Amino acid sequence: MESKIVSSRFHVLDLFLVFVPISILLYYLEAPPVATFFVTGAGIIAIAHIIIESTGIIAQRVSTTASALLNATFGNAFEFLIAIFSLRQGLVDLVKYSMVGSIVINVLLLIGLSMFFGGTKFKEQRFNKDSAGLSSTMLIIVVLGLALPSVYNMLQDKPATSMSLAVSVVFGVVYVLSLLYTLVTHKHLFLVERGTPQSETHHPRSLRTAVIILLFAVGLGGLESYVLVDSVTPLITEMNITQRFAGVVIIAILTNIPEHISAISFARRNNMTMSLEIGMSSALQIALFVIPALVLLSTAVTGNTLDLVFGPFSLIALVMTAMIANYISTDGVCHWLEGVQLIAVYVLIAIAFYFI
């Protein structure tokens, strides 16, 4: 079990908290949407840092996999909240593409950045092949499930709403069973020794304080998510970009900042297993929990139906991501150049979505 203790000392990212009230002020003063959007994004970075600190303290009490799950869960709170607010405004395509972007970004960019920054400090880093292999196999199943409604819609030229609901139910069941496997019946396969950096043992917050701060940060993140979504439509118009690009790149990056910061931090401490599990857990949780929940709740909660019909570029991006995830999990060793390769693939996908 990791004995990572998060310091209560000042961190440079705490300075970003000033953007939270500024973003709310800009929103109510009806400031230019581009300014409101990016100031709100800066506020989300500050809230993300608070979430990371709090989950880091709570994670001391659990296993490696449970700790990664905890990071992914609260990191994906932004994803879920922004998706709900977007659906209420009828931005269905934005939600779909942000989900695709989140899966791609967590597997390619997050793990790529972790390998790169970890590799600049350590010549080679090792990780748990069993954990990575299970996650990569699960990701292939996810891509298959997400592709079926799209293929049905293409071939039959019929709405895939019912099939999307059925796939979502199956995903939900698989997600629950995967938690049972990794956290209960076979948790011994995912244990790893994790050291304590000496520089991070100063005046830790208590568990109770961490939980209170975590809940407050999530609530504040909900307010920031509402402001972000309300400014995204004018942003798309002013910047002359599509909902596809905004969802796959801009929204996906903002909503996954907590996982990126946390994963890179673990990689710099030679804990690549944790970095990979944060990325994979986040991607799988979005696919197996967030997306099914949104599909099942979309009509009742938001009044707009969300299905699992994606365009061909989205399916290609997901297939490429699953193939690469399966490849990197085979040897249990990584280095900085491998990280550069993953980052390059993500950049190429982002470029493709900008031009389509």
VENNOR-V27939 format. One record per residue. N is the residue number from 1. RES is the residue in one letter. PSI is psi in whole degrees, -180 to 180 (none if undefined). BURIAL is # if it has 9 or more other C-alpha atoms within 8 Angstrom, else .. Layout:
# VENNOR-V27939
N,RES,PSI,BURIAL  N,RES,PSI,BURIAL
This chain:
# VENNOR-V27939
1,M,139,#  2,E,138,#  3,S,34,.  4,K,124,#  5,I,124,#  6,V,129,#  7,S,146,#  8,S,7,.  9,R,163,.  10,F,140,.  11,H,146,.  12,V,-31,.  13,L,-17,#  14,D,-25,#  15,L,-28,.  16,F,-13,#  17,L,-24,#  18,V,-24,.  19,F,-18,#  20,V,-58,#  21,P,-32,.  22,I,-42,#  23,S,-40,#  24,I,-40,#  25,L,-45,.  26,L,-38,#  27,Y,-47,#  28,Y,-20,.  29,L,1,.  30,E,48,.  31,A,167,#  32,P,133,.  33,P,-32,#  34,V,-45,#  35,A,-45,.  36,T,-43,#  37,F,-50,#  38,F,-30,.  39,V,-40,#  40,T,-39,#  41,G,-39,#  42,A,-38,#  43,G,-38,#  44,I,-34,#  45,I,-43,#  46,A,-44,#  47,I,-38,#  48,A,-40,#  49,H,-41,#  50,I,-42,#  51,I,-42,#  52,I,-45,#  53,E,-45,#  54,S,-44,#  55,T,-30,#  56,G,-39,#  57,I,-45,#  58,I,-36,#  59,A,-17,#  60,Q,-28,#  61,R,-2,.  62,V,178,#  63,S,175,#  64,T,-50,#  65,T,-43,#  66,A,-36,#  67,S,-43,#  68,A,-40,#  69,L,-40,#  70,L,-46,#  71,N,-44,#  72,A,-41,#  73,T,-52,#  74,F,-25,#  75,G,-39,#  76,N,-3,#  77,A,-40,#  78,F,-44,#  79,E,-47,#  80,F,-46,#  81,L,-45,#  82,I,-38,#  83,A,-43,#  84,I,-48,#  85,F,-36,#  86,S,-42,#  87,L,-37,#  88,R,-27,#  89,Q,5,.  90,G,14,.  91,L,63,#  92,V,-45,#  93,D,-39,#  94,L,-42,#  95,V,-46,#  96,K,-50,#  97,Y,-28,#  98,S,-33,#  99,M,-46,#  100,V,-46,#  101,G,-38,#  102,S,-40,#  103,I,-47,#  104,V,-44,#  105,I,-35,#  106,N,-31,#  107,V,-41,#  108,L,-60,#  109,L,-47,#  110,L,-51,#  111,I,-36,#  112,G,-47,#  113,L,-38,#  114,S,-45,#  115,M,-39,#  116,F,-54,#  117,F,-34,#  118,G,-37,#  119,G,-23,#  120,T,-14,.  121,K,-34,.  122,F,137,.  123,K,-45,.  124,E,148,.  125,Q,142,#  126,R,153,#  127,F,167,#  128,N,110,#  129,K,-34,#  130,D,-46,.  131,S,-48,#  132,A,-39,#  133,G,-42,#  134,L,-44,.  135,S,-41,#  136,S,-38,#  137,T,-42,#  138,M,-36,#  139,L,-36,#  140,I,-43,#  141,I,-41,.  142,V,-47,#  143,V,-41,#  144,L,-47,.  145,G,-40,#  146,L,-28,#  147,A,-29,#  148,L,-50,.  149,P,-35,#  150,S,-44,#  151,V,-42,.  152,Y,-45,#  153,N,-38,#  154,M,-43,.  155,L,-40,.  156,Q,-15,.  157,D,42,.  158,K,155,.  159,P,143,.  160,A,30,#  161,T,-47,#  162,S,-41,.  163,M,-37,.  164,S,-41,#  165,L,-43,#  166,A,-44,.  167,V,-39,#  168,S,-40,#  169,V,-45,#  170,V,-44,.  171,F,-43,#  172,G,-43,#  173,V,-45,.  174,V,-39,#  175,Y,-45,#  176,V,-44,.  177,L,-35,.  178,S,-36,.  179,L,-41,#  180,L,-40,#  181,Y,-49,#  182,T,-28,#  183,L,-15,#  184,V,-70,.  185,T,-33,.  186,H,35,#  187,K,-20,#  188,H,-22,.  189,L,-15,.  190,F,15,#  191,L,144,#  192,V,144,.  193,E,135,.  194,R,126,.  195,G,171,.  196,T,115,#  197,P,130,.  198,Q,-28,.  199,S,-5,.  200,E,35,#  201,T,30,#  202,H,117,#  203,H,62,.  204,P,152,#  205,R,158,#  206,S,162,.  207,L,-42,.  208,R,-44,.  209,T,-41,.  210,A,-42,#  211,V,-44,#  212,I,-46,.  213,I,-39,#  214,L,-46,#  215,L,-40,.  216,F,-41,.  217,A,-40,#  218,V,-41,#  219,G,-44,.  220,L,-35,#  221,G,-32,#  222,G,-42,#  223,L,-45,.  224,E,-36,#  225,S,-41,#  226,Y,-46,#  227,V,-41,#  228,L,-47,#  229,V,-38,#  230,D,-21,.  231,S,-3,#  232,V,-36,#  233,T,-49,.  234,P,-33,#  235,L,-46,#  236,I,-41,#  237,T,-46,.  238,E,-36,.  239,M,-3,.  240,N,47,.  241,I,166,#  242,T,163,.  243,Q,-32,#  244,R,-53,#  245,F,-42,#  246,A,-41,#  247,G,-49,#  248,V,-36,#  249,V,-65,#  250,I,-55,#  251,I,-42,#  252,A,-40,#  253,I,-48,#  254,L,-41,#  255,T,-10,#  256,N,15,#  257,I,-41,#  258,P,-45,#  259,E,-38,#  260,H,-47,#  261,I,-44,#  262,S,-45,#  263,A,-43,#  264,I,-39,#  265,S,-44,#  266,F,-40,#  267,A,-37,#  268,R,-15,#  269,R,18,.  270,N,35,#  271,N,67,#  272,M,-26,#  273,T,-46,#  274,M,-40,#  275,S,-46,#  276,L,-40,#  277,E,-34,#  278,I,-47,#  279,G,-50,#  280,M,-43,#  281,S,-40,#  282,S,-46,#  283,A,-45,#  284,L,-35,#  285,Q,-36,#  286,I,-46,#  287,A,-40,#  288,L,-16,#  289,F,-55,#  290,V,-50,#  291,I,-50,#  292,P,-41,#  293,A,-42,#  294,L,-40,#  295,V,-44,#  296,L,-32,#  297,L,-12,#  298,S,-50,#  299,T,-46,#  300,A,-40,.  301,V,-39,.  302,T,-18,#  303,G,-1,#  304,N,128,#  305,T,132,#  306,L,125,#  307,D,-178,#  308,L,35,#  309,V,114,#  310,F,157,#  311,G,167,.  312,P,-37,.  313,F,-38,.  314,S,-43,#  315,L,-40,#  316,I,-44,.  317,A,-41,#  318,L,-41,#  319,V,-45,#  320,M,-42,.  321,T,-44,#  322,A,-40,#  323,M,-43,#  324,I,-40,.  325,A,-39,#  326,N,-35,#  327,Y,-46,.  328,I,-15,#  329,S,-1,#  330,T,-39,.  331,D,-17,.  332,G,13,#  333,V,142,.  334,C,165,#  335,H,177,#  336,W,-33,#  337,L,-35,.  338,E,-36,#  339,G,-41,#  340,V,-40,#  341,Q,-42,#  342,L,-42,#  343,I,-41,#  344,A,-42,.  345,V,-42,#  346,Y,-44,#  347,V,-41,.  348,L,-41,.  349,I,-42,#  350,A,-41,#  351,I,-43,.  352,A,-43,.  353,F,-23,#  354,Y,-37,#  355,F,-18,.  356,I,none,.
